[in-house]
């Protein structure tokens, strides 16, 4: 009975922490919401799945000890950070120059971001964020149970569960944000304005990443 209570408390704490982390506003959620408003439900879901795929890469890196390189090497951390920042700024500039083309207007259907493109972009954005790697490296070991052995497998499973929670939470946010796209798809001026907003968000996220250090 004691083991059951202990196990229940363990998983309650873990899922509460995972839910709190995924619900709290942050760069990942802001990125996904901005992509959803710009491109609609499918693009939003694809961006979310792409981000989760990138996060899964970091989970495996943490399990194999590769994330330690980013945490201990200022050069490695900076290289990945600046590449990621440059990519976000690049996406932001593209959004600025789109002039409404990222929205489902009649004139721009051939130019809009496809779900597959959004998936690839979301994956790259997450992979090129060293803070994600350091987060998993710091968070997951807290819930590893040494008495069970197979530490690497435990980290991968726990990381997968955190990502599964993220998929559910982000799906809810995407569905809510997608409702706003109905108006913008019918309003050319509004779509141009939101392209500029999307560009500003992406560039802002890029600059935020560029000025982060590995101790923040």
N, C-alpha and C positions, 0 to 999 in steps of 0.2 A: 504493500500500500504506500509505503514511504517513497519507493522508487517511482510509483505512478505520479504522486504529488510533485516530486522533484522534477520529473520529466515534463509534467504539465506546466510548471512554473518556468522551466527552461524555454519551452517553445512559446509560451505566452510572452515572455520577455523578448525573445528573438523576433517574433512577428510584429510585436508592438513597435520595436525599434525599426524594423524594416519598413513598416507602414509610415511611421513618423518621418523617416528619411525621405521617402518617396512623395509624401504629401506636401512637405515643406517646400515653399517656392525656392527655386534655384535655377542656375543657368540651363541645365538640361530641360527642365519643364518649360522655361521661357522659350527656349529654342523650338521645342515641339509645338507649343501653342502658336508661336508666330508662323511656323510652317503650315500649321493647320488652317489658320485664318487666311493665309495667302493662297494655299493650294487646295483646300477642302479636306474632307474626311479621309480619303484614300491616301493623300500625300501625308497627312498627319499621322495616320497609322503606320505608314511605311517609314516615316522619320523616327517614330517611336521604336519600331522593331529594329531599325538600323542602329539606333543608339544602344538598344539592349544587346545586339550582336557585338557591338564594340565593347560593351561592358563585360560580356562573357569572355572576350579575349583577355581583358584585364584580370578576370577571376582566375583563368588558367595561369596567367603570368604570376599572380600572387601565390597560387598553389605550388608553382614550380620554383618560387623564390626569385624570379626575374625582376619583380617589382622593386626588390631591394636596390637594384642598380639605379633606378630613378630616384629612390629616396636618399641614396648616399652619394651619388655622383651629380655634382652641380652642372657639369657639362652635358651629361645625358638628359637631365631634367630640362635644361634650357633649350637644347636642340629640339626635343619633342614639343615643348611648350611653344616655341616660336613658329614651328611648322604648323601646329594646330591653330595658333593665333592668325597666322598669315592666311590659312585656308578659310577661316571664318570671315576675315576681312574681305577676301576674294569673293565669297558668296554674297556678302553684304553689298559690295560694289556692283555685282551682277544684278542684284535686286533693284538697286538704285537706277541702273541703266535700262531695266526691263520696261519701265513706263507703263505698267499695267499688264505686261505680258505674262506674268506669273498667275494671273487670274483667268478664270474660265469665261472670258468675254468672247464674243463672236469673232473678233479680229485676231485673237491670239491663241486659238486652240492648238495650233501647231507649235507654239513657242513655250507653252507652259511646262512646268516641271512635272515629269511623270513619277508615278509611285516608285518605280525602279531607281530612278535618279535620286529621289528623296531617300530611299533606303541606303544607297551607297554613300550619299553625303552624310546621313546620320551616323553610319558606321564609322566613317573617317573622322568625323567631329569627335566622337567618343574615344576612339583609339588614340587620337592625337592630343588628348587631354591627360597629362600626367597626374593631375589631381585625382582622377578616377582610380588610377592604379594605386596611389598612396592610400586612398580611402579604403579600398578593399583590403589592402595589406594591414591597415590599422584596425578595421572593423571586424573582419571575419575571425581572426585568431581569438578574439574575446569569447567566441561561442564554441570553439573547438574543445572537445572533451578528450583529454589525453588518455583516459582509462579505456577508451574505445579503440584506440590505435588508428592506423590509416589516416594520419593527419591530412595528407594531400587530398584524399578522397573526401574527407569531411569539409575541407575548405571549398572544394568544387561544388559539392552538394549545397552547402550553405549559400554560396554565391549565386548558384542557380535559383535558389528560393527567393533571394533578395530581388533578383531580376524578374522572377515570375510575379512578385508583388508589384514591381514597377510596371510590368505589362498591363496588369489589371487597372492600376491607378491611372496610368497615362491614357488608357483606352477611354476611361470615364471622362477625363479632361478633354480629350480629342473630340468625343461625341458632343460635348457641351460647346466647345469652341467652333465646331463645324457649322453650327446653326447660324453663326454670324456671317458665314460666307455667302449665304443666299442673297443678302442685300448687295454685297460687293460685286457679285457676278453680274448683276443687272445695272451697275452704276460704274461707268468708265472712269469718271473723275475720282470716285472713291477708291477704285482699284489702283489708280496711279498713286494716290496719297498713301495707301496702305503698302504699296511696293516700297515707297520711301521709308515708311515706318519699319517695315521688315528689314530693309537695308541698314537702318540705324541700329536696330536690335542686334543684328548679326555682327556689325562692325563694333558695337559696344561690347558684345561678348568676346570678340577677338582681342580688343584692347584690354579688357579685364583679365583675360588669360595671360596676355603678354606681360602684364605688370604684377602677376602673382609670383611669389617665391615659394620654394619648397618647404617653408616653415609656416606659411599662412594657412 
